[in-house]
Amino acid sequence: EINTVFAGIAGSHVRSFDGHGIVRINEGEVSQEDIDGVIDASQAMSIPSDQRILHVLPKDFVIDGQEGVREPIGMSGVRLEADVHIVTVSRSAEQNIIKSMERCGLEVQQIILEQLASSFSVLSNDEKDLGVCLVDIGGGTSDIVVFMGGQIVATKVIPIGGNHVTNDIAYALRTPEKEAEEIKIKHACTTSKMVNKEELIEVPSVGNRSPRQIELERLASVVQARYEELFAVINDEIGKMNIEKL
């Protein structure tokens, strides 16, 4: 029986930015207390009252000017610095998730950023070390997380998702949204090159009009256009992150 859960959170309310902290190393050797202190120092900034810090993700540690330290505990030095990636979420959105789980008789052990949770499932340590961008395409948004050198270096939420594809199909094929969703699940393809140009599918009409037959290639062209837009935006956002090309 399941009593506790880890719940994912995503949406346009998610914000992310980088932070930097500096502390003096106690007793000349880095301890967990020093790590906790520099992580706390990196959060010393103001955020909107309706937002809460969800994650503080270390990117890199620096000891006395020595950069690229991934495991600083036990190393000697005087000054410890940390570059971190901070993720904040809407307090109300988080509380709504917790309330929904509680109504189902479940206790939320932790709220976690959805693309971060997805990375635990689908990315290997080698991929994270070499550099990888994971895109979690949801209904209303597409969520990005970028790893370099085994650490998260950037996250981003793009307000384009599967629901936009459904709306495109409904508009282009003049069919109700419910039927458009079913057509997407059953027949859609992201590139017209992969479909049989002679194949036809039945598309329900609006109102009491009779259903129509349309080319599967036409459906694919509608879906392809939206995903070309999405990945162009993703590529543009990665370019703004000032990281090495993946």
N, C-alpha and C positions, 0 to 999 in steps of 0.2 A: 504494500500500500504506500502510495506517495503522499507525504505530508508537507514537505518543504520543496521549494523550487528556486532556481535561478531564473529571473525574468529579464528578457531583453527589452531595450528601449531604443526608439528611433523616432525620426520626424524632423520637421523643419525647425523645431524649437531647440534642437541640439546645437551647441556652439563649441568651438575649439580654438585654442590659441597656445602659443609657447610661453614658458616662464623660465626664470633663471634665479637660482638661489646660491648664496655664499655663506659658509660658516667656518669658524675656527675649529680645527681638529683637536679634540680633547686628548691629552696625554700623548700626543705625537703619533698616534696610530688610529686609523679609521675603524670605528666600531659601528654596530647597528644603530646606536644612539646618534652618532654623527650623521648617518644616512637619513634617519628620521628627521633630524634637525634641518638638514639642507633641503629635504623635500618640503617640509613645512615652510621654510623661508621662501621657496620658489612660488608659494601660493599667496604671498603678501601683495595682493592687488585687489581692487574693488570690482565686484561683479554686480549686475542688477539684482534687486531684492527678490525678484520672482524666479531667479535661477539658483541652482545648487551645484557645487563641484561634485561630479560623479567619479571621475578618475583623474589621478595625477600620475602620468606614465613617464618614468625616467627614460631619457634618450641617450644621455652621455654624462659621464662624471669627469671632472678635472681636478687633479691634485697638484698644487703648486705650479700651475701652468702646463702640466702634462695632460694632454687631451686624449680622448679615446679610451678612457678607463671604463671597463664594463663591470668589473667585480672589485670595487675599491676596499672592501673590508679586509683589514690586516695590513694594508699598505701604510707606509710612514709618510708624514708630511705635516704641514702647518695649516694650509688652507684647502678646504674642500668646496668645489662648486658643482652644481648640477643643472643641466638643461633638461627641461621636462615638457611634456605635452599635456595640457589641461583640457578636460572635457566637462562642460556644464550642461545641465538639462533643466527643463521647466519643473518647478516644484509641483505644480498642479498635475502635470502629465505623469510624473512619477507616482504621486499619491493615487491617481486614478487606476494605475496598474496594480498597485498594492491592494486597493479596495476590491478590485475585480477578482484578484487571486483569493482574497480572504472570503469573499462571497462563495467561492468554490470550495471552501474548506482547506485552503492551502496557505502555508506561511512562506512569505518571500524571504529567502535567506540573503539574497543579494540582487540588486539591479545592475545590469551590465549593458554596455553599449552593444547594439546588435552586431555591427560589423566586427567588433572585437571578439564576440562570442563565436561568430562564423569562422573567424581565423583559427580558433582553437580546433575546429572540426576539420577544416579542409587544407590548411597550410602546414607544410613540414618545416622543421627547424632550418634545413638547408635553404629552402625558398626564402625564409625570413632573413637569413644571413646574406644571401646573394642580392636580395632586393626584389620585392614583389608588391603589386597593387591588387587588392581584393575589392571587387565591386559586388555588393549585396543589393540586388534589384528587388525592391518591394512593391507594394501597391501604389503608395503616394510618393515615395522617395527612392533614390538609389544612394546607398551609403558606401563611402570609400574609406579604406584604411591602407596606408602605405608603410611597409617595413623596409628598413635598410640596416645592415649590420646586426640583424637579430632584434632590433628595437623598433617600436612604432615611432615614425617621424612625422606623420600627418594623418588627420582624419577630415572628412568633408561629407556634408549632406547635400545632395542635388535634388531639387524638387521635380524630378521626372521619374515615373515608375510605370508599372504595369497597367494601372488604371488609365493612364494617358493613352496607352496603346488601345485599350478597350474603347475609349471615347473616339479615337481616330477611326476605328473600324465602324463604330455606330454611325458616325457622320459620313464617312466615305461610301459606305454600302447602304445607307438609308435603312438601318435596322435598329430595333430597340436595344438598349444597352445590355439588358440581360442576355439576349440572344448573341450580341456582339462578344460578350465574355465567353460564351460557350463556343462560338466560332473560333475565337483566339486559342482556347485550350485544345480544341480538337484539330484545327487545320492550320494554324498560323506557323509561318516560317520566317526567319529574320533576313533571308535573302531570296530574291526571286530566281536566282540561278539554280536553286536546289529543288525547284518544283517542276512538275510536268505541265508544260504550257497548254496542253490540251485538256487537262483535268478540270472538271467543273464541280462546284459545290452549291448546295441549296442555301439560300439566304432568306430568312423570314422578312416580310415587309411590315411597314407600320400600319396600324389599324386593321381593317378587314381585307386588305389587299392580298392577293395571292403571292406565295413565295416565288423567288426568282432564282435562276441559275446564273452564276458568275464564274469567271475564270479564277482558278486558284492563284494564278500569277498576279492577278489584280490585288488580291488580299495580301500576298507577300510583299508587293510594292508599298502598300500602306504601312505595314509593320516595319519594313526595312527603313523607310524614311524616318520614322520616330527613333529607331535604335541608332541610326547614323547620327542623328542630332544628339542623342544621349552620349554616345562615345566621343563625339567631337567636344562636348562640354567637359567630359571627364578628362580628355587629353589636355584641354585648355587649363583646367584646374590643377592638374599635375604640373603643368608648366609654370604655374604661379607659385608652386611650393618651394622653388629654389632647391631642388634635390637633384641628385644625379639621375640621368635618364635610365629608366628601367628597361 
